[in-house]
Amino acid sequence: MADVLEGNKSDDDPALAVEMAVRSGAVSQTQLAKGMNVDRSLLSKVLRGKKPWPQGWLDRAIEWLASNSGSQVKDDLSSKQDDNKFGAASVAE
């Protein structure tokens, strides 16, 4: 999991790491749902906090992300996180 979101607080919270992978665009909800072999609609509700994680889903999501996150995903996440940091800094100045 650390490979997907290296250097992020999400290492302490796997659910947050999965949510961030989807929000960042590193993986789509549809891709993740297909990879986990689960219903996309229910996964969407889980990621939005409307439903709790069904037993075993979080582990499946983490495993799928770990096995399907090449260096391009890590690079994309890094650049998006950097963009957010710089964007927030320029607004505050």
Contact map, one row per residue, 1 for C-alpha under 8 A:
111110000010010010000000000000000000000000000000000000000000011011000000000000000000000000000
111111100010000000000000000000000000000000000000000000000000000000000000000000000000000000000
111111000000000000000000000000000000000000000000000000000000000001001000010000000000000000000
111111000000000000001000000000000000000000000000000000000000000011001000110010000000000000000
111111110110000010001000000000000000000000000000000000000000000000000000010011000000000000000
011111110010000000000000000000000000000000000000000000000000000000000000010000000000000000000
010011111010000000000000000000000000000000000000000000000000000000000000000000000000000000000
000011111110000000000000000000000000000000000000000000000000000000000000000000000000000000000
000000111111100000000000000000000000000000000000000000000000000000000000000000000000000000000
000010011111111110000000000000000000000000000000000000000000000000000000000000000000000000000
110011111111110010000000000000000000000000000000000000000000000000000000000000000000000000000
000000001111110000000000000000000000000000000000000000000000000000000000000000000000000000000
000000001111111110000000000000000000000000000000000000000000000000000000000000000000000000000
100000000111111111000000000000000000000000000000000000000100010000000000000000000000000000000
000000000100111111100000000000000000000000000000000000000100000000000000000000000000000000000
000000000100111111110000000000000000000000000000000000000000000000000000000000000000000000000
100010000110111111111000000000000000000000000000000000000000000000000000000000000000000000000
000000000000011111111100000000000000000000000000000000000000110010000000000000000000000000000
000000000000001111111110000000000000000000000010000000000000000000000000000000000000000000000
000000000000000111111111000000000000000000000000000000000000000000000000000000000000000000000
000110000000000011111111111000000000000000000000000000000000000000000000000010000000000000000
000000000000000001111111111110000000000000000000000000000000000000000000000000000000000000000
000000000000000000111111110000000000000000000000000000000000000000000000000000000000000000000
000000000000000000011111111000000000000000000000000000000000000000000000000010010000000000000
000000000000000000001111111100000000000000000000000000000000000000000000000000000000000000000
000000000000000000001111111100000000000000000000000000000000000000000000110110000000000000000
000000000000000000001101111110110000000000000000000000000000000000000000000000000000000000000
000000000000000000000100111111110000000000000000000000000000000000000000000000000000000000000
000000000000000000000100001111111000000100110000000000000000000000000000000000000000000000000
000000000000000000000000000111111100000100000000000000000000000000000000000000000000000000000
000000000000000000000000001111111110000000000000000000000000000000000000000000000000000000000
000000000000000000000000001111111111000000000000000000000000100110000000000000000000000000000
000000000000000000000000000011111111111100100000000000000000000000000000000000000000000000000
000000000000000000000000000001111111111100000000000000000000000000000000000000000000000000000
000000000000000000000000000000111111110000000000000000000000000100000000000000000000000000000
000000000000000000000000000000011111110000000000000000001001100100000000000000000000000000000
000000000000000000000000000000001111111000000000000000000000000000000000000000000000000000000
000000000000000000000000000000001111111101100000000000000000000000000000000000000000000000000
000000000000000000000000000000001100111111100000000000000000000000000000000000000000000000000
000000000000000000000000000011001100011111110000000000000000000000000000000000000000000000000
000000000000000000000000000000000000001111111000000000000000000000000000000000000000000000000
000000000000000000000000000000000000011111111100001000000000000000000000000000000000000000000
000000000000000000000000000010001000011111111110000000000000000000000000000000000000000000000
000000000000000000000000000010000000000111111111000000000000000000000000000000000000000000000
000000000000000000000000000000000000000011111111111000000000000000000000000000000000000000000
000000000000000000000000000000000000000001111111111110000000000000000000000000000000000000000
000000000000000000100000000000000000000000111111110000000000000000000000000000000000000000000
000000000000000000000000000000000000000000011111111000000000000000000000000000000000000000000
000000000000000000000000000000000000000000001111111100000000000000000000000000000000000000000
000000000000000000000000000000000000000000001111111100000000000000000000000000000000000000000
000000000000000000000000000000000000000001001101111110000000000000000000000000000000000000000
000000000000000000000000000000000000000000000100111111000000000000000000000000000000000000000
000000000000000000000000000000000000000000000100001111111100000000000000000000000000000000000
000000000000000000000000000000000000000000000000000111111100000000000000000000000000000000000
000000000000000000000000000000000000000000000000000011111100000000000000000000000000000000000
000000000000000000000000000000000000000000000000000011111111000000000000000000000000000000000
000000000000000000000000000000000001000000000000000011111111100000000000000000000000000000000
000000000000011000000000000000000000000000000000000011111111110000000000000000000000000000000
000000000000000000000000000000000000000000000000000000011111111000000000000000000000000000000
000000000000000000000000000000000001000000000000000000011111111100000000000000000000000000000
000000000000000001000000000000010001000000000000000000001111111110000000000000000000000000000
100000000000010001000000000000000000000000000000000000000111111111000000000000000000000000000
100000000000000000000000000000000000000000000000000000000011111111100000000000000000000000000
000000000000000000000000000000010011000000000000000000000001111111110000000000000000000000000
100100000000000001000000000000010000000000000000000000000000111111111000000000000000000000000
101100000000000000000000000000000000000000000000000000000000011111111000000000000000000000000
000000000000000000000000000000000000000000000000000000000000001111111100000000000000000000000
000000000000000000000000000000000000000000000000000000000000000111111100000000000000000000000
001100000000000000000000000000000000000000000000000000000000000011111111110000000000000000000
000000000000000000000000000000000000000000000000000000000000000000111111110000000000000000000
000000000000000000000000000000000000000000000000000000000000000000001111111000000000000000000
000000000000000000000000000000000000000000000000000000000000000000001111111100000000000000000
000100000000000000000000010000000000000000000000000000000000000000001111111110000000000000000
001111000000000000000000010000000000000000000000000000000000000000001111111111000000000000000
000000000000000000000000000000000000000000000000000000000000000000000011111111100000000000000
000000000000000000000000010000000000000000000000000000000000000000000001111111110000000000000
000110000000000000001001010000000000000000000000000000000000000000000000111111111000000000000
000010000000000000000000000000000000000000000000000000000000000000000000011111111100000000000
000000000000000000000000000000000000000000000000000000000000000000000000001111111110000000000
000000000000000000000001000000000000000000000000000000000000000000000000000111111111000000000
000000000000000000000000000000000000000000000000000000000000000000000000000011111111100000000
000000000000000000000000000000000000000000000000000000000000000000000000000001111111110000000
000000000000000000000000000000000000000000000000000000000000000000000000000000111111111000000
000000000000000000000000000000000000000000000000000000000000000000000000000000011111111100000
000000000000000000000000000000000000000000000000000000000000000000000000000000001111111110000
000000000000000000000000000000000000000000000000000000000000000000000000000000000111111111000
000000000000000000000000000000000000000000000000000000000000000000000000000000000011111111100
000000000000000000000000000000000000000000000000000000000000000000000000000000000001111111110
000000000000000000000000000000000000000000000000000000000000000000000000000000000000111111111
000000000000000000000000000000000000000000000000000000000000000000000000000000000000011111111
000000000000000000000000000000000000000000000000000000000000000000000000000000000000001111111
000000000000000000000000000000000000000000000000000000000000000000000000000000000000000111111
000000000000000000000000000000000000000000000000000000000000000000000000000000000000000011111
